Amino acid sequence: MDVLIVLFTAFIVGILISKLTQKDFKWHFNGNLAMCCMLCFTGMGHFLFTKGMAMMLPDFIPYREALVYITGVAEFIFGILLLFPAYRTTTGVIIILFFVLVLPANIYAVLHNVNLKEANYTGNGVGYLWFRVPLQVFLIGWVYIFSVRGKKNNKLLF
């Protein structure tokens, strides 16, 4: 839920500031800015809740904490690259692949009741998948619309 709050708050604040200062909503820029903020927010979680996030990965995966740090840094880099039009489309495709690749870790965490903030097994149960999987699909759609599809081909929405 925090992810959606960050995403929508950054998007709404961005479009309001753009409209007030530039007389234009700047939909695509603010869609990418919002995703940048969301990725930086989730990237921070990799450093604040490293142990809990490592628990989201099965035991057979080596160097789980290192992977958590690496993916956290990657999220910061991906977010920042979205702000540069020259890198936006390629970065968007990479982010979509990243979201697809991390979905199994999220499913594993739910199935094992991992509480990433507390680094224990008191997390949400299987019912949370009804939120988590659609959230992942929504985030993929967001990146596709604002980053991959781009401004030129997006006349139906904005």
C-alpha angles and dihedrals in degrees: 000000000000088000092059092046091054093044097049096039092052091045096049094043090047096051092046093051090046092051093048097045104030103022089237132090095226089210098181097044091048092046088056093042089053091051089048090054091046093049092048089049093051090041089058088055089062089063098037096045102027096141093049092046091050087055088061088071123075117256093247091068109093125222093018095167091049089052089052091053093045093050090046091055089045091055091053091049093046091050094050093046090057088067092064113074092208091062100031102096096045092044090049091055090048091049091051090052089047091052090050092048095049095048093085089055090053091049091047090051092051093046090052095041092239113182100202095191094052096032093228140100100265096099132124117302131235091289088073088072087074086067102030100053095047088045090056091049090048092051091049089051091049092053092045094051098043102031114020103032090041137192099296096055098039103079094127095064106036 
